[in-house]
Amino acid sequence: MSGWDDKPQIIGFKQQRPTVAKGSALNSAQRSGLVVSSESKGAGQNHGPADHQRIAKLDRDDAPKPPEKIGVDVGKAVATARMAIKNQDGKSMTQKELATAVNAQPSAITDLEAGRAIPDQQLLAKLERKLNIKLRGAKATIGAPLHPPKKK
């Protein structure tokens, strides 16, 4: 609500604010009845150095965990199924030949057989189809035939 009765604001004139006092100056000002504020200016704002111990603790607590690795049982199942497949010379399939067959890097097959690989569902699906064994699911079914003979 503005009108003629409002107090005019003078440009360049600072409004009088309560002064901040500490200790004995605060006590004497309160005794004399002056308007005095006892709160510190900029309370809650930390302009000093960061609290490095607190930040380090947060970093230790919230550190991301490395991704889960494929189990060794999956690697053993891949290795045994790969060795069971023979070529026309009677030799077992190599890791490089398996990698070429499933369109993957040979190092991916090596890591998978060693249990160092991160689970890649597409690669596991291709290997399941090529080797005709289960590589995903319950631990009891890993290494079992992908399509077991039907019971009559």
Secondary structure, 3 states (H helix, E strand, C coil): CCCCCCCCCCCCCCCCCCEECCCHHHHHHHHHCCCEECCCCCCCCCCCCCCHHHHHHHHHHCCCCCCCCCCHHHHHHHHHHHHHCECCCCCECCHHHHHHHCCCCHHHHHHHHHCCCCCCHHHHHHHHHHHCECCCCCHHHCCCECCCCCCC
